[in-house]
Amino acid sequence: MLTQTLGSSDLQVTRIAYGCMPLGGSWDNAPLSDQTKISAIRSIRAALDQGVNFFDLADIYCRGKSESAFSAIWQEIPALREKIYLQTKCGIRLPDDPNASGPDGYDFSYEYIVRSAEGSLKRLKTDYLDLFLLHRPDPLVEPDEVAHAFDDLHQSGKVRWFGVSNHTAAQIEFLRQPLRQPIITNQVAFNLIHTHLLNEGILFNQDNPLLARDEGTLEYCRLHNITIQAWGPLAWGQLTGREVENPAANVLKTAAIVEEMARSKGVSREAVLVAWILRHPAKIQAIIGTTDPVRIAAACQADELELTRQEWYRLFIAGRGEELP
Ligand SMILES: NC(=O)c1ccc[n+]([C@@H]2O[C@H](COP(=O)([O-])OP(=O)(O)OC[C@H]3O[C@@H](n4cnc5c(N)ncnc54)[C@H](OP(=O)(O)O)[C@@H]3O)[C@@H](O)[C@H]2O)c1
């Protein structure tokens, strides 16, 4: 599988990464079952078999159980840790954390960031994280406090590199001022029917545009060598056969074009979706989240599929649901 350098780091990562969100089975406090661990191993193996070397997690996924389920792979393949990159995230506090019946919220405080990283290391049964992301922007963020947490995690060898997720250009610029480590990734939702990342640039200076107000985040990330990671790259199955109640017209039309292209090229529909993301010159990394080994292999076919400019635009316009200005 083709690799690329992640942001300004020295990490050589596959362009298609594996998203481990559902591996823990359920978002509750029920104990992790052996069956869930077996299913997790099956999905991770399917990604490894395709050559994927990068795995995405978060402290909250299945309330920590996805990280615990992931760690079951070390017993199966003992020499694996040094051959792959592990990324996890912190910053979202689920209801009841830290106090029973507390509200959910975001938290970029020193104590929380450090505690979360240490919890993830424990659950993942590893000594270091290759990459640690701030999950969603915290309106109460104090960049100096984040800098202090990143320094301690970096100096202790617990975290190699840092990034963010769901952040705008202005939020990254504000956050990174006091940081001693570079921000190397920004993970955002991006797929054929979720194109806000591109829309502001397309709609600028139009009458009554539905501005996404992302402040040129794509251009900012390219300029500052921050790799965009696309979550939701399979459009959650909506374009590849998952039953959707009352699908919007753009979803139906895009799904039909995806199917037609896939058939004419002799590839899977998932490959067309992911190839559309990889075709962008920003070198976006796609974080695929299906647990199904067949769909994992289908999505990874994108590594060998290059769409033409014309094909890319045909899909883009169908996904947007309206012509370009
Ligand atoms: N940073 C963030 O805020 C954020 C948010 C969400 C996710 N993420 C990360 O990104 C990864 C991928 O995101 P995602 O899971 O939201 O998006 P995705 O990869 O677009 O969608 C995967 C989901 O769609 C289902 N699916 C795909 N094709 C299907 C089909 N043909 N029929 C039925 N179901 C189908 C999968 O179910 P099956 O497993 O049954 O195939 C799975 O639940 C996650 O694992 C996580 O690592 C990050």
PDBQT file of the ligand as one rigid body, heavy atoms in Angstrom, charges set to zero:
ROOT
HETATM    1  N1  LIG A 401     -12.645  12.785  14.924  1.00  0.00    +0.000 N 
HETATM    2  C1  LIG A 401     -13.937  12.550  15.039  1.00  0.00    +0.000 C 
HETATM    3  O1  LIG A 401     -14.716  13.369  15.552  1.00  0.00    +0.000 OA
HETATM    4  C2  LIG A 401     -14.465  11.237  14.547  1.00  0.00    +0.000 A 
HETATM    5  C3  LIG A 401     -15.850  11.007  14.515  1.00  0.00    +0.000 A 
HETATM    6  C4  LIG A 401     -16.300   9.760  14.035  1.00  0.00    +0.000 A 
HETATM    7  C5  LIG A 401     -15.387   8.798  13.614  1.00  0.00    +0.000 A 
HETATM    8  N2  LIG A 401     -14.040   9.055  13.690  1.00  0.00    +0.000 N 
HETATM    9  C6  LIG A 401     -13.029   8.041  13.249  1.00  0.00    +0.000 C 
HETATM   10  O2  LIG A 401     -13.207   7.765  11.878  1.00  0.00    +0.000 OA
HETATM   11  C7  LIG A 401     -13.473   6.365  11.678  1.00  0.00    +0.000 C 
HETATM   12  C8  LIG A 401     -14.440   6.188  10.523  1.00  0.00    +0.000 C 
HETATM   13  O3  LIG A 401     -15.576   6.991  10.712  1.00  0.00    +0.000 OA
HETATM   14  P1  LIG A 401     -17.087   6.471  10.584  1.00  0.00    +0.000 P 
HETATM   15  O4  LIG A 401     -17.183   5.098  11.114  1.00  0.00    +0.000 OA
HETATM   16  O5  LIG A 401     -17.927   7.528  11.176  1.00  0.00    +0.000 OA
HETATM   17  O6  LIG A 401     -17.311   6.498   9.023  1.00  0.00    +0.000 OA
HETATM   18  P2  LIG A 401     -17.312   5.476   7.761  1.00  0.00    +0.000 P 
HETATM   19  O7  LIG A 401     -16.014   4.778   7.648  1.00  0.00    +0.000 OA
HETATM   20  O8  LIG A 401     -17.769   6.312   6.635  1.00  0.00    +0.000 OA
HETATM   21  O9  LIG A 401     -18.510   4.467   8.072  1.00  0.00    +0.000 OA
HETATM   22  C9  LIG A 401     -18.352   3.263   8.740  1.00  0.00    +0.000 C 
HETATM   23  C10 LIG A 401     -19.707   2.863   9.244  1.00  0.00    +0.000 C 
HETATM   24  O10 LIG A 401     -20.613   2.713   8.124  1.00  0.00    +0.000 OA
HETATM   25  C11 LIG A 401     -21.134   1.380   8.091  1.00  0.00    +0.000 C 
HETATM   26  N3  LIG A 401     -21.207   0.931   6.698  1.00  0.00    +0.000 N 
HETATM   27  C12 LIG A 401     -20.328   1.164   5.699  1.00  0.00    +0.000 A 
HETATM   28  N4  LIG A 401     -20.741   0.620   4.543  1.00  0.00    +0.000 NA
HETATM   29  C13 LIG A 401     -21.916   0.009   4.822  1.00  0.00    +0.000 A 
HETATM   30  C14 LIG A 401     -22.849  -0.717   4.035  1.00  0.00    +0.000 A 
HETATM   31  N5  LIG A 401     -22.664  -0.929   2.731  1.00  0.00    +0.000 N 
HETATM   32  N6  LIG A 401     -23.968  -1.209   4.652  1.00  0.00    +0.000 NA
HETATM   33  C15 LIG A 401     -24.170  -1.002   5.977  1.00  0.00    +0.000 A 
HETATM   34  N7  LIG A 401     -23.301  -0.290   6.769  1.00  0.00    +0.000 NA
HETATM   35  C16 LIG A 401     -22.216   0.200   6.201  1.00  0.00    +0.000 A 
HETATM   36  C17 LIG A 401     -20.130   0.548   8.862  1.00  0.00    +0.000 C 
HETATM   37  O11 LIG A 401     -20.777  -0.601   9.371  1.00  0.00    +0.000 OA
HETATM   38  P3  LIG A 401     -20.006  -2.038   9.295  1.00  0.00    +0.000 P 
HETATM   39  O12 LIG A 401     -18.973  -1.996  10.356  1.00  0.00    +0.000 OA
HETATM   40  O13 LIG A 401     -21.098  -3.012   9.544  1.00  0.00    +0.000 OA
HETATM   41  O14 LIG A 401     -19.424  -2.142   7.911  1.00  0.00    +0.000 OA
HETATM   42  C18 LIG A 401     -19.691   1.525   9.951  1.00  0.00    +0.000 C 
HETATM   43  O15 LIG A 401     -20.658   1.577  10.988  1.00  0.00    +0.000 OA
HETATM   44  C19 LIG A 401     -13.988   5.871  13.040  1.00  0.00    +0.000 C 
HETATM   45  O16 LIG A 401     -13.787   4.494  13.253  1.00  0.00    +0.000 OA
HETATM   46  C20 LIG A 401     -13.149   6.710  13.985  1.00  0.00    +0.000 C 
HETATM   47  O17 LIG A 401     -11.859   6.120  14.105  1.00  0.00    +0.000 OA
HETATM   48  C21 LIG A 401     -13.589  10.257  14.132  1.00  0.00    +0.000 A 
ENDROOT
TORSDOF 0
